[in-house]
């Protein structure tokens, strides 16, 4: 069975992180990696200040509803090192981003284990990360808006990738 992991890079909102964790748990995603400055739940030997951990844990829990305790997740501050590790482990790294060369999600069929990267709510995935990704995937938009919320986009893509 193909492995599917989510990499959430530089997510600003703890509520979006909670939604991503809940979606990943509900879809049976193998693991979620929170990278860059993305907030993350409390963890063993947490080096953050206790009041910061407490505040973020409450905010994440508000939308995760306990998924932060049941889905496998890890915090990796350096996404480039994580991408190298995932590639070495046999994953195809796919960026969920609207680029001219992006494959249409509706017709995309994954061939290997997939690590799906989602990026910042406003700026998306940085160009240097897009360059080291194996491919880009885009969700075609039918309305006037240019994109979905990061948690919604991740849910759409993960659901499709899980079925393909």
N, C-alpha and C positions, 0 to 999 in steps of 0.2 A: 504494500500500500504506500502511496506517495505521501511524503511528509510535507506539511504546510506550516510555516511560521510567519509571524507578523513582526515587522520592525517599525516602531513608531518613533520617528526622529524629530526632535525639537518641537514637540507638542506643547503649546502654551497652557492649555486648560486642563486642570485636574479632572474636571467633569468629562472632558473628551477622553482622557486616559481611562477613567472608570467605564465609560461606554465601550471603549475598545476592548478592555478586559472582559466585560460582560458578553460582548459579541463573540470574542474568541472562545470563551468558555461554552457558550451556547452552541457554537459550531464545531466544537471538539478540535480546535486548532492546537497543534502540538506545543507551541510555546510563543510567548510574546516577549520581545526585547524592547525595552524603553531606552532610548539613546539620547545623547546630547543633553539639553536642559529640560527634557521631558520630566514632569513630576512622576514620582513612583511611590508605591505603598511602603509602609514601614518594613524593614528587613532586619535580619539578625546582624548584629554588630554595625548598625547604621551610624555613620559618622556625621550626619546632619544634626543640627540643634534639635533638642527634644520638642520644642514648641513648633518648629517647622514640620517635623515628622507628624506630630499630632494634627496640625491643621490640614496638611496634604492628605493624610490618611482619612480624615473625615470627609473631605471634598471628593476624593476618589470613591470612597464607599457609597456616597450619595447616589451615584449612577451605576457603580459596579454591583451593588447589592450583595456583596459577599464573594463575587467572582474573583476578587483579588486574593482570596484565600484558597480557591480551588483550581484556578488555571495556573499552569506553569509560567513563570515570568522571571525576567532578570533585568537588571540595570547594567548597561554597558555605556560608559561615557563616550568612548571613541567608536563611532560608527564605522570608520574605515577599517579598523582592526577587526570588528565584528564581521563586516562584509568579507574580508579575507578568510576568516575562520569558516564562515558559512560556505563560501565557494570551495574551500579545501575539504569540507564535509560533503560535497556533492550537490549543494543547492544551486539552482539558477536564481539569481538575484533580479527580481522584477520591481521596477519603480512604478508606482501608481501615480502617473503624472501626465498632463496634457503636453505632449511634445509633437513636433511634426512627424517624427518617425514612430510614434507610439502605436502599438497594435490595438485594434478595437477589441475591448473586453468581450463583446458579444460573440466574436468568432475566434478568440484566443483559446488554444488548447495546450495546456501545460504538458510537457514531455517528461520532466524530471521533478525532483523535490523542489519546492518553491519557497523562497523567502520574499515576501511582499513587503516593500518599503512604502510607508505613507509619511508625509511631511507636515511641516508647519501649516497651521490653519490659514494663514494669509499668503505666505511666500512659497509654499510647496516644498519640494525637494531641491536643495542647492545643486547648482550645475556640476560641481566637482563630484558629488555623490551620483548624479545621473551618469557621468562619464565612466564611473567604475561599476555601474550596474550592468547586468548582462542585456537587459531589455527594458522597455517602457511599455506600460499598458494604460489605456485611457478609457474612461466611461463616457460614451457619447452623450451629449446633453441635448434634450429636445426643447427645453424652454429658453428663456432669455438669460438666465444666470449662467455663469461660466463654469461653475463647479458646485459639488455637494460639500456639506460639512465633512470633515475628515473622518469622523466616526461612521457616518452614513456611507461614504465612499468605500471605506474599508469593509463594511458589512456587505455591500453589494459585491465587491471584488472577491472577498474571501468565500462568499457563498458560491459564486460562479466557479472559482478555482477548485473548490472542494468537489464540485460536481463534474468538472471537466476531466 
